[in-house]
Amino acid sequence: MKKILFFLALLMCTLFSTQGMTDDSYKIVFETMDCSGNTGFATVGPGEIYKIGNGDCTNPEDPGKKLKQLLVHDGSGSYKVYTLTQEEAGNVMLDVKEYMKSRKGVLDRSDAIIISH
């Protein structure tokens, strides 16, 4: 069920995101979960992520594990905080690492210039 919801949300983000269509930068999509067990999705750019730290509560689906907090620069000197499971935090970190490896590969293979704004 979660996989179906994930793919539907991903499809909706790609079809209906006007900002995503005009801004051609890479985005990371991940599932959020609050302390009550409510879930959702969020999309952020890899360069906006500040860090992932320990959350304040345990995962309602797995009480033996704490939730994680993802801090994202909001552009005004503050941070948006997203709460996610430990597994999803690991997925976000892998996505960022793969993105950075791809950027490095482009630079290593050519004289390309990456312009970020």
CNS distance restraints for C-alpha pairs under 8 A (distance, minus, plus):
assign (resid   1 and name CA) (resid   5 and name CA) 6.32 0.50 0.50
assign (resid   2 and name CA) (resid   6 and name CA) 6.04 0.50 0.50
assign (resid   3 and name CA) (resid   7 and name CA) 6.22 0.50 0.50
assign (resid   4 and name CA) (resid   8 and name CA) 6.15 0.50 0.50
assign (resid   5 and name CA) (resid   9 and name CA) 6.05 0.50 0.50
assign (resid   6 and name CA) (resid  10 and name CA) 6.08 0.50 0.50
assign (resid   6 and name CA) (resid  31 and name CA) 7.66 0.50 0.50
assign (resid   7 and name CA) (resid  11 and name CA) 6.00 0.50 0.50
assign (resid   8 and name CA) (resid  12 and name CA) 6.12 0.50 0.50
assign (resid   9 and name CA) (resid  13 and name CA) 6.09 0.50 0.50
assign (resid   9 and name CA) (resid  41 and name CA) 7.27 0.50 0.50
assign (resid  10 and name CA) (resid  14 and name CA) 6.29 0.50 0.50
assign (resid  10 and name CA) (resid  29 and name CA) 7.35 0.50 0.50
assign (resid  11 and name CA) (resid  15 and name CA) 6.09 0.50 0.50
assign (resid  12 and name CA) (resid  16 and name CA) 5.66 0.50 0.50
assign (resid  12 and name CA) (resid  17 and name CA) 7.56 0.50 0.50
assign (resid  13 and name CA) (resid  17 and name CA) 5.29 0.50 0.50
assign (resid  14 and name CA) (resid  20 and name CA) 7.32 0.50 0.50
assign (resid  14 and name CA) (resid  21 and name CA) 7.94 0.50 0.50
assign (resid  17 and name CA) (resid  21 and name CA) 6.35 0.50 0.50
assign (resid  18 and name CA) (resid  22 and name CA) 6.32 0.50 0.50
assign (resid  19 and name CA) (resid  23 and name CA) 5.79 0.50 0.50
assign (resid  20 and name CA) (resid  24 and name CA) 6.52 0.50 0.50
assign (resid  20 and name CA) (resid  25 and name CA) 7.62 0.50 0.50
assign (resid  25 and name CA) (resid  45 and name CA) 7.44 0.50 0.50
assign (resid  26 and name CA) (resid  45 and name CA) 6.20 0.50 0.50
assign (resid  26 and name CA) (resid  46 and name CA) 7.45 0.50 0.50
assign (resid  27 and name CA) (resid  43 and name CA) 6.18 0.50 0.50
assign (resid  27 and name CA) (resid  44 and name CA) 5.38 0.50 0.50
assign (resid  27 and name CA) (resid  45 and name CA) 4.49 0.50 0.50
assign (resid  27 and name CA) (resid  46 and name CA) 6.58 0.50 0.50
assign (resid  28 and name CA) (resid  43 and name CA) 5.47 0.50 0.50
assign (resid  28 and name CA) (resid  44 and name CA) 5.39 0.50 0.50
assign (resid  28 and name CA) (resid  45 and name CA) 5.98 0.50 0.50
assign (resid  28 and name CA) (resid  46 and name CA) 6.65 0.50 0.50
assign (resid  28 and name CA) (resid  92 and name CA) 7.21 0.50 0.50
assign (resid  28 and name CA) (resid  95 and name CA) 7.01 0.50 0.50
assign (resid  28 and name CA) (resid  96 and name CA) 7.89 0.50 0.50
assign (resid  29 and name CA) (resid  41 and name CA) 6.92 0.50 0.50
assign (resid  29 and name CA) (resid  42 and name CA) 5.75 0.50 0.50
assign (resid  29 and name CA) (resid  43 and name CA) 4.50 0.50 0.50
assign (resid  29 and name CA) (resid  44 and name CA) 6.79 0.50 0.50
assign (resid  30 and name CA) (resid  41 and name CA) 5.63 0.50 0.50
assign (resid  30 and name CA) (resid  42 and name CA) 5.63 0.50 0.50
assign (resid  30 and name CA) (resid  43 and name CA) 6.58 0.50 0.50
assign (resid  30 and name CA) (resid  88 and name CA) 6.90 0.50 0.50
assign (resid  30 and name CA) (resid  92 and name CA) 6.98 0.50 0.50
assign (resid  31 and name CA) (resid  39 and name CA) 6.78 0.50 0.50
assign (resid  31 and name CA) (resid  40 and name CA) 5.63 0.50 0.50
assign (resid  31 and name CA) (resid  41 and name CA) 4.47 0.50 0.50
assign (resid  31 and name CA) (resid  42 and name CA) 6.50 0.50 0.50
assign (resid  31 and name CA) (resid  84 and name CA) 6.74 0.50 0.50
assign (resid  31 and name CA) (resid  88 and name CA) 6.83 0.50 0.50
assign (resid  32 and name CA) (resid  39 and name CA) 5.36 0.50 0.50
assign (resid  32 and name CA) (resid  40 and name CA) 5.07 0.50 0.50
assign (resid  32 and name CA) (resid  41 and name CA) 5.52 0.50 0.50
assign (resid  32 and name CA) (resid  42 and name CA) 6.89 0.50 0.50
assign (resid  32 and name CA) (resid  82 and name CA) 6.55 0.50 0.50
assign (resid  32 and name CA) (resid  83 and name CA) 5.64 0.50 0.50
assign (resid  32 and name CA) (resid  84 and name CA) 4.63 0.50 0.50
assign (resid  32 and name CA) (resid  85 and name CA) 7.41 0.50 0.50
assign (resid  33 and name CA) (resid  37 and name CA) 5.78 0.50 0.50
assign (resid  33 and name CA) (resid  38 and name CA) 5.47 0.50 0.50
assign (resid  33 and name CA) (resid  39 and name CA) 4.37 0.50 0.50
assign (resid  33 and name CA) (resid  40 and name CA) 6.55 0.50 0.50
assign (resid  33 and name CA) (resid  83 and name CA) 5.65 0.50 0.50
assign (resid  33 and name CA) (resid  84 and name CA) 4.99 0.50 0.50
assign (resid  33 and name CA) (resid  85 and name CA) 6.77 0.50 0.50
assign (resid  34 and name CA) (resid  38 and name CA) 5.49 0.50 0.50
assign (resid  34 and name CA) (resid  39 and name CA) 6.66 0.50 0.50
assign (resid  34 and name CA) (resid  83 and name CA) 5.85 0.50 0.50
assign (resid  34 and name CA) (resid  84 and name CA) 7.18 0.50 0.50
assign (resid  35 and name CA) (resid  57 and name CA) 5.94 0.50 0.50
assign (resid  35 and name CA) (resid  58 and name CA) 6.83 0.50 0.50
assign (resid  35 and name CA) (resid  59 and name CA) 6.68 0.50 0.50
assign (resid  35 and name CA) (resid  60 and name CA) 6.73 0.50 0.50
assign (resid  35 and name CA) (resid  67 and name CA) 7.84 0.50 0.50
assign (resid  36 and name CA) (resid  60 and name CA) 6.59 0.50 0.50
assign (resid  37 and name CA) (resid  59 and name CA) 7.28 0.50 0.50
assign (resid  37 and name CA) (resid  60 and name CA) 5.57 0.50 0.50
assign (resid  37 and name CA) (resid  61 and name CA) 7.15 0.50 0.50
assign (resid  44 and name CA) (resid  48 and name CA) 6.72 0.50 0.50
assign (resid  44 and name CA) (resid  49 and name CA) 7.53 0.50 0.50
assign (resid  44 and name CA) (resid  72 and name CA) 7.81 0.50 0.50
assign (resid  45 and name CA) (resid  49 and name CA) 7.13 0.50 0.50
assign (resid  46 and name CA) (resid  96 and name CA) 5.84 0.50 0.50
assign (resid  46 and name CA) (resid  99 and name CA) 7.80 0.50 0.50
assign (resid  48 and name CA) (resid  72 and name CA) 5.44 0.50 0.50
assign (resid  48 and name CA) (resid  73 and name CA) 5.18 0.50 0.50
assign (resid  48 and name CA) (resid  74 and name CA) 7.62 0.50 0.50
assign (resid  49 and name CA) (resid  70 and name CA) 7.39 0.50 0.50
assign (resid  49 and name CA) (resid  71 and name CA) 6.16 0.50 0.50
assign (resid  49 and name CA) (resid  72 and name CA) 4.45 0.50 0.50
assign (resid  49 and name CA) (resid  73 and name CA) 6.30 0.50 0.50
assign (resid  50 and name CA) (resid  70 and name CA) 7.68 0.50 0.50
assign (resid  50 and name CA) (resid  71 and name CA) 5.43 0.50 0.50
assign (resid  50 and name CA) (resid  72 and name CA) 5.38 0.50 0.50
assign (resid  50 and name CA) (resid  73 and name CA) 6.42 0.50 0.50
assign (resid  51 and name CA) (resid  70 and name CA) 6.03 0.50 0.50
assign (resid  51 and name CA) (resid  71 and name CA) 5.43 0.50 0.50
assign (resid  51 and name CA) (resid  72 and name CA) 7.38 0.50 0.50
assign (resid  52 and name CA) (resid  68 and name CA) 6.70 0.50 0.50
assign (resid  52 and name CA) (resid  69 and name CA) 5.57 0.50 0.50
assign (resid  52 and name CA) (resid  70 and name CA) 4.51 0.50 0.50
assign (resid  52 and name CA) (resid  71 and name CA) 6.23 0.50 0.50
assign (resid  52 and name CA) (resid  89 and name CA) 7.29 0.50 0.50
assign (resid  53 and name CA) (resid  68 and name CA) 5.72 0.50 0.50
assign (resid  53 and name CA) (resid  69 and name CA) 5.25 0.50 0.50
assign (resid  53 and name CA) (resid  70 and name CA) 6.60 0.50 0.50
assign (resid  54 and name CA) (resid  66 and name CA) 7.16 0.50 0.50
assign (resid  54 and name CA) (resid  67 and name CA) 6.60 0.50 0.50
assign (resid  54 and name CA) (resid  68 and name CA) 4.63 0.50 0.50
assign (resid  54 and name CA) (resid  69 and name CA) 5.83 0.50 0.50
assign (resid  55 and name CA) (resid  66 and name CA) 6.47 0.50 0.50
assign (resid  55 and name CA) (resid  67 and name CA) 5.02 0.50 0.50
assign (resid  55 and name CA) (resid  68 and name CA) 4.45 0.50 0.50
assign (resid  55 and name CA) (resid  69 and name CA) 5.07 0.50 0.50
assign (resid  55 and name CA) (resid  83 and name CA) 6.99 0.50 0.50
assign (resid  56 and name CA) (resid  66 and name CA) 7.52 0.50 0.50
assign (resid  56 and name CA) (resid  67 and name CA) 7.16 0.50 0.50
assign (resid  57 and name CA) (resid  66 and name CA) 5.82 0.50 0.50
assign (resid  57 and name CA) (resid  67 and name CA) 6.05 0.50 0.50
assign (resid  58 and name CA) (resid  62 and name CA) 7.50 0.50 0.50
assign (resid  58 and name CA) (resid  63 and name CA) 5.50 0.50 0.50
assign (resid  58 and name CA) (resid  64 and name CA) 7.07 0.50 0.50
assign (resid  58 and name CA) (resid  65 and name CA) 5.69 0.50 0.50
assign (resid  58 and name CA) (resid  66 and name CA) 3.95 0.50 0.50
assign (resid  58 and name CA) (resid  67 and name CA) 5.41 0.50 0.50
assign (resid  59 and name CA) (resid  63 and name CA) 5.24 0.50 0.50
assign (resid  59 and name CA) (resid  64 and name CA) 7.43 0.50 0.50
assign (resid  59 and name CA) (resid  65 and name CA) 5.77 0.50 0.50
assign (resid  59 and name CA) (resid  66 and name CA) 5.46 0.50 0.50
assign (resid  59 and name CA) (resid  67 and name CA) 5.41 0.50 0.50
assign (resid  59 and name CA) (resid  85 and name CA) 6.84 0.50 0.50
assign (resid  65 and name CA) (resid  86 and name CA) 7.57 0.50 0.50
assign (resid  66 and name CA) (resid  85 and name CA) 7.50 0.50 0.50
assign (resid  66 and name CA) (resid  86 and name CA) 7.31 0.50 0.50
assign (resid  67 and name CA) (resid  83 and name CA) 6.55 0.50 0.50
assign (resid  67 and name CA) (resid  84 and name CA) 5.72 0.50 0.50
assign (resid  67 and name CA) (resid  85 and name CA) 4.91 0.50 0.50
assign (resid  67 and name CA) (resid  86 and name CA) 6.05 0.50 0.50
assign (resid  68 and name CA) (resid  83 and name CA) 5.64 0.50 0.50
assign (resid  68 and name CA) (resid  84 and name CA) 5.28 0.50 0.50
assign (resid  68 and name CA) (resid  85 and name CA) 5.84 0.50 0.50
assign (resid  68 and name CA) (resid  86 and name CA) 5.92 0.50 0.50
assign (resid  68 and name CA) (resid  89 and name CA) 6.75 0.50 0.50
assign (resid  69 and name CA) (resid  81 and name CA) 6.29 0.50 0.50
assign (resid  69 and name CA) (resid  82 and name CA) 5.55 0.50 0.50
assign (resid  69 and name CA) (resid  83 and name CA) 4.54 0.50 0.50
assign (resid  69 and name CA) (resid  84 and name CA) 6.28 0.50 0.50
assign (resid  70 and name CA) (resid  81 and name CA) 5.63 0.50 0.50
assign (resid  70 and name CA) (resid  82 and name CA) 5.02 0.50 0.50
assign (resid  70 and name CA) (resid  83 and name CA) 6.27 0.50 0.50
assign (resid  70 and name CA) (resid  84 and name CA) 7.44 0.50 0.50
assign (resid  70 and name CA) (resid  89 and name CA) 7.71 0.50 0.50
assign (resid  71 and name CA) (resid  79 and name CA) 5.82 0.50 0.50
assign (resid  71 and name CA) (resid  80 and name CA) 5.80 0.50 0.50
assign (resid  71 and name CA) (resid  81 and name CA) 4.87 0.50 0.50
assign (resid  71 and name CA) (resid  82 and name CA) 6.64 0.50 0.50
assign (resid  72 and name CA) (resid  79 and name CA) 5.16 0.50 0.50
assign (resid  72 and name CA) (resid  80 and name CA) 5.12 0.50 0.50
assign (resid  72 and name CA) (resid  81 and name CA) 6.45 0.50 0.50
assign (resid  72 and name CA) (resid  82 and name CA) 7.97 0.50 0.50
assign (resid  73 and name CA) (resid  77 and name CA) 7.04 0.50 0.50
assign (resid  73 and name CA) (resid  78 and name CA) 6.16 0.50 0.50
assign (resid  73 and name CA) (resid  79 and name CA) 4.63 0.50 0.50
assign (resid  73 and name CA) (resid  80 and name CA) 6.44 0.50 0.50
assign (resid  74 and name CA) (resid  78 and name CA) 5.79 0.50 0.50
assign (resid  74 and name CA) (resid  79 and name CA) 5.20 0.50 0.50
assign (resid  74 and name CA) (resid  80 and name CA) 5.97 0.50 0.50
assign (resid  84 and name CA) (resid  88 and name CA) 6.16 0.50 0.50
assign (resid  84 and name CA) (resid  89 and name CA) 6.35 0.50 0.50
assign (resid  85 and name CA) (resid  89 and name CA) 6.15 0.50 0.50
assign (resid  86 and name CA) (resid  90 and name CA) 6.27 0.50 0.50
assign (resid  87 and name CA) (resid  91 and name CA) 6.37 0.50 0.50
assign (resid  88 and name CA) (resid  92 and name CA) 6.22 0.50 0.50
assign (resid  89 and name CA) (resid  93 and name CA) 6.30 0.50 0.50
assign (resid  90 and name CA) (resid  94 and name CA) 6.23 0.50 0.50
assign (resid  91 and name CA) (resid  95 and name CA) 6.18 0.50 0.50
assign (resid  92 and name CA) (resid  96 and name CA) 6.28 0.50 0.50
assign (resid  93 and name CA) (resid  97 and name CA) 6.21 0.50 0.50
assign (resid  94 and name CA) (resid  98 and name CA) 6.08 0.50 0.50
assign (resid  95 and name CA) (resid  99 and name CA) 6.07 0.50 0.50
assign (resid  96 and name CA) (resid 100 and name CA) 6.17 0.50 0.50
assign (resid  97 and name CA) (resid 101 and name CA) 6.09 0.50 0.50
assign (resid  98 and name CA) (resid 102 and name CA) 6.13 0.50 0.50
assign (resid  99 and name CA) (resid 103 and name CA) 6.26 0.50 0.50
assign (resid 100 and name CA) (resid 104 and name CA) 6.12 0.50 0.50
assign (resid 101 and name CA) (resid 105 and name CA) 6.07 0.50 0.50
assign (resid 102 and name CA) (resid 106 and name CA) 6.30 0.50 0.50
assign (resid 103 and name CA) (resid 107 and name CA) 6.44 0.50 0.50
assign (resid 104 and name CA) (resid 108 and name CA) 6.06 0.50 0.50
assign (resid 105 and name CA) (resid 109 and name CA) 6.06 0.50 0.50
assign (resid 106 and name CA) (resid 110 and name CA) 6.29 0.50 0.50
assign (resid 106 and name CA) (resid 112 and name CA) 6.97 0.50 0.50
assign (resid 107 and name CA) (resid 111 and name CA) 6.52 0.50 0.50
assign (resid 107 and name CA) (resid 112 and name CA) 5.97 0.50 0.50
assign (resid 107 and name CA) (resid 113 and name CA) 7.42 0.50 0.50
